[in-house]
Amino acid sequence: MSAPAPAPAPAPVPNSRGVQRRLDILDAARALFTETGFRGATMAAIAGRAGVTHAGLLYHFASKEDVLEAVLTDARDRGRSIIAADERPGADHLDALEHLVAQNAGDPAWSRLFSVLLGESVALDHPLRERMAERYDSIGESLAGHLRTLRTEGGAWSDDEVAGVARVLMAVMDGLQFQQLTGARSAMSADFALVVEAVRRSL
């Protein structure tokens, strides 16, 4: 009779100090990316803001791109509710979009970070350029597909025009966010709701 197989080794327990240090680094990176953009932030500045050595920063993140990826991973669920609505029978993508706008309106720190990175991403060599394009394309396609299901028989808009309306809705969402961040008079959620209601009626 063979001896019983040894029990698997327990998974390593994360060091609480290491976990907190990583969180401090991400907080510092978010602040610096918001203040100076991805381009303006340096690994040395991130380490200094987080209160760690450069070697300590490199222990957690090998490059500034890795730091950016971790910052974005923290918020990757934003916007996915619109695409995920494709998988929920009876889900309303326009409601999901309004919820996202309200979420962003209530979180100016995130909105400011996203807006700074979005502005930077128009540079041809920016590491977020393709990701931002993919965001607009995937959400736009998902939203347009839903709008087509809402069209009444004999609706005035063609499939291509409906796709354009989806892109306009995203442009309005981001544009209202920019307005609010400048300190201009803004009722971001209420204003966006007006546009959504106009789209619903036109379908």
BELMOBEL-V523034 format. One record per residue. PHI is phi in whole degrees, -180 to 180 (* if undefined). Layout:
# BELMOBEL-V523034
PHI
PHI
This chain:
# BELMOBEL-V523034
*
-77
-69
-63
-64
-65
-65
-63
-65
-63
-64
-63
-87
-58
-69
-62
-67
-66
-63
-65
-64
-64
-63
-63
-64
-66
-61
-64
-65
-58
-64
-71
-62
-70
-77
-123
79
-64
-63
-78
-78
-119
-62
-64
-68
-63
-61
-63
-66
-82
75
-124
-76
-61
-64
-64
-65
-66
-63
-94
-139
-78
-154
-66
-63
-66
-64
-60
-61
-67
-62
-72
-62
-60
-123
-68
-77
-66
88
-71
-62
-71
-69
-63
-62
-59
-93
-112
-57
81
-69
-113
-66
-67
-62
-63
-67
-63
-63
-63
-62
-64
-62
-68
-62
-88
-134
-61
-64
-65
-60
-66
-61
-61
-66
-63
-68
-62
-60
-65
-70
-73
-64
-61
-105
-75
-65
-98
-56
-66
-66
-66
-63
-63
-60
-65
-66
-70
-67
-62
-65
-64
-66
-63
-60
-69
-61
-64
-73
-89
-63
-77
-60
77
-57
-75
-93
-78
-60
-66
-68
-63
-62
-65
-62
-61
-67
-65
-60
-67
-65
-63
-58
-70
-66
-63
-64
-62
-60
-62
-70
-77
91
-68
-58
-153
-128
-52
-67
-66
-65
-67
-61
-63
-66
-61
-65
-63
-66
-58
-67
-74
-79
